Amino acid sequence: MNYRLYKEIYENLNSTEDIDALVEKFRIEREVFLAILSQKIVRNVKKNYYKLERKKEILRARWKDGESITEISEEYNFSPVLTASFIFQDTFSRKKFKEYLKNPELIEEKRIKKEIKEIIEEDIVYSPKYIDLQRENGIRCEEEIRSWLLERDIRFITEKDARYENFRKTPDFLLMSPFSVGGFEVRWIESKAGFGDLIQFKQDFRGQLRPYVKLFGSGIIVYWVGHLERLNGFSNRIIVISKKFFNDGEQEKI
């Protein structure tokens, strides 16, 4: 995706209610917008978490006066689940709150039960439902890579396997038999179920990719729902790809 298109999407994507119109306008898969929106929500939470936590008494008073958690979270453009955690911070223990998020039927108070059910559906990042979906997507993506490597008789060890070899930092797939793509030697593959923009890539580069290059050589990072085109100019030791790479014939286009 080119940066101009990404910037327009990012600026106009503020809630799940915006997605249908953007899908219609740009003819891009819905999962791309969900991934970009999730990143935007996480970054907003990191920026404003402590500011809003300091207002928890105000949030709690507003909720007691009849405003819903959803209304309050929308006003602050903040995660509904985390907004609820501030409101109920002195009502439930953290353990009990997590338990209620996973099973709101345990809640006896009708209003709280109703609103907890609402925020579970609305929060696409911090609710248990979507955390489980993200985990399942990550596993599914890694399974696709595993199958692709096995079909080509490319030997590898996984991140889990590498722990037993006492590697300090390990990618999702460390290749025992590297393969070549257009003259580029691939020695490892890292899988990310989301979208690769510049902020995400820089975080991944500092925390994971740069150490992988130093330890193992050149490799690939996969952003399954897409990435900015410009990322492939960032390092000559890393190729950035999307799921299209694993479709037959697509790898020759790298």
Backbone hydrogen bonds, N-H to C=O, Kabsch-Sander energy under -0.5 kcal/mol:
donor,donor_aa,acceptor,acceptor_aa,energy
6,Y,2,N,-2.2
7,K,3,Y,-3.0
8,E,4,R,-1.9
9,I,5,L,-2.3
10,Y,6,Y,-3.1
11,E,7,K,-2.3
12,N,8,E,-1.2
13,L,9,I,-0.7
13,L,10,Y,-0.7
14,N,12,N,-0.7
18,D,15,S,-1.8
19,I,16,T,-1.1
20,D,16,T,-0.5
22,L,18,D,-1.6
23,V,19,I,-2.8
24,E,20,D,-2.2
25,K,21,A,-2.1
26,F,22,L,-2.8
27,R,23,V,-2.1
32,V,29,E,-1.3
33,F,29,E,-0.9
34,L,30,R,-2.1
35,A,31,E,-2.0
36,I,32,V,-2.3
37,L,33,F,-2.8
38,S,34,L,-2.3
39,Q,35,A,-1.9
40,K,36,I,-2.1
41,I,37,L,-2.5
42,V,38,S,-2.4
43,R,39,Q,-2.3
44,N,40,K,-1.9
45,V,41,I,-2.3
46,K,42,V,-2.3
47,K,43,R,-1.7
48,N,44,N,-2.2
49,Y,45,V,-2.1
52,L,48,N,-2.4
53,E,49,Y,-2.3
54,R,50,Y,-1.6
55,K,52,L,-1.3
56,K,53,E,-1.6
58,I,55,K,-0.6
59,L,55,K,-2.5
60,R,56,K,-2.6
61,A,57,E,-2.1
62,R,58,I,-2.4
63,W,59,L,-2.2
64,K,60,R,-2.4
65,D,61,A,-1.4
66,G,63,W,-1.6
67,E,62,R,-2.0
72,I,68,S,-2.2
73,S,69,I,-2.8
74,E,70,T,-2.3
75,E,71,E,-1.9
76,Y,72,I,-1.7
77,N,73,S,-0.5
77,N,74,E,-0.6
78,F,73,S,-2.6
83,T,79,S,-2.3
84,A,80,P,-2.3
85,S,81,V,-1.8
86,F,82,L,-1.5
87,I,83,T,-2.1
88,F,84,A,-2.5
89,Q,86,F,-1.0
91,T,88,F,-1.4
92,F,88,F,-2.5
97,F,93,S,-2.6
98,K,94,R,-2.2
99,E,95,K,-1.9
100,Y,96,K,-2.3
101,L,97,F,-2.0
102,K,98,K,-1.8
103,N,99,E,-1.8
106,L,103,N,-2.0
107,I,104,P,-1.8
113,K,109,E,-2.5
114,K,110,K,-2.5
115,E,111,R,-2.4
116,I,112,I,-2.7
117,K,113,K,-2.1
118,E,114,K,-1.7
119,I,115,E,-2.4
120,I,116,I,-1.9
121,E,117,K,-1.3
122,E,118,E,-1.9
123,D,119,I,-2.3
124,I,122,E,-0.8
127,S,123,D,-0.6
131,I,127,S,-2.3
132,D,128,P,-2.4
133,L,129,K,-1.6
134,Q,130,Y,-2.5
135,R,131,I,-2.1
136,E,132,D,-2.6
137,N,133,L,-2.5
138,G,134,Q,-2.2
139,I,135,R,-2.2
140,R,136,E,-2.6
141,C,137,N,-2.5
142,E,138,G,-1.9
143,E,139,I,-2.2
144,E,140,R,-1.8
145,I,141,C,-1.8
146,R,142,E,-2.5
147,S,143,E,-2.4
148,W,144,E,-2.2
149,L,145,I,-2.5
150,L,146,R,-2.6
151,E,147,S,-2.4
152,R,148,W,-0.8
152,R,149,L,-0.6
153,D,150,L,-1.5
154,I,149,L,-2.5
155,R,153,D,-0.7
157,I,174,L,-2.4
159,E,172,D,-1.3
162,A,158,T,-2.6
163,R,159,E,-1.1
164,Y,160,K,-0.6
164,Y,161,D,-1.1
165,E,162,A,-1.1
166,N,163,R,-1.3
167,F,162,A,-1.6
173,F,189,I,-2.1
174,L,157,I,-2.9
175,L,173,F,-0.6
175,L,187,R,-2.2
176,M,155,R,-1.8
177,S,155,R,-1.6
179,F,186,V,-1.3
181,V,184,F,-2.7
184,F,181,V,-1.9
185,E,183,G,-0.5
186,V,179,F,-3.4
186,V,184,F,-0.5
187,R,185,E,-0.6
187,R,218,S,-2.4
189,I,173,F,-2.5
190,E,220,I,-2.6
192,K,222,V,-2.8
196,G,226,G,-2.4
197,D,195,F,-0.9
201,F,197,D,-2.7
202,K,198,L,-2.4
203,Q,199,I,-1.9
204,D,200,Q,-2.5
205,F,201,F,-3.0
206,R,202,K,-2.4
207,G,203,Q,-2.3
208,Q,204,D,-2.6
209,L,204,D,-2.4
210,R,205,F,-2.7
212,Y,208,Q,-2.0
213,V,209,L,-2.4
214,K,210,R,-2.1
215,L,211,P,-2.4
216,F,212,Y,-3.5
217,G,212,Y,-0.8
217,G,213,V,-1.3
219,G,237,R,-2.0
220,I,188,W,-2.4
221,I,239,I,-2.4
222,V,190,E,-3.0
223,Y,221,I,-0.6
223,Y,241,I,-2.8
224,W,192,K,-2.6
224,W,222,V,-0.7
225,V,194,G,-1.6
226,G,223,Y,-1.7
228,L,196,G,-2.4
229,E,1,M,-2.2
231,L,228,L,-1.3
232,N,229,E,-1.6
233,G,230,R,-1.7
234,F,231,L,-1.7
238,I,235,S,-0.9
239,I,219,G,-2.2
241,I,221,I,-2.4
241,I,239,I,-0.5
243,K,224,W,-0.8
245,F,242,S,-1.6
246,F,243,K,-1.5
247,N,244,K,-1.8
250,E,247,N,-2.1
251,Q,247,N,-0.5
252,E,249,G,-0.7
253,K,250,E,-1.8
254,I,251,Q,-1.3
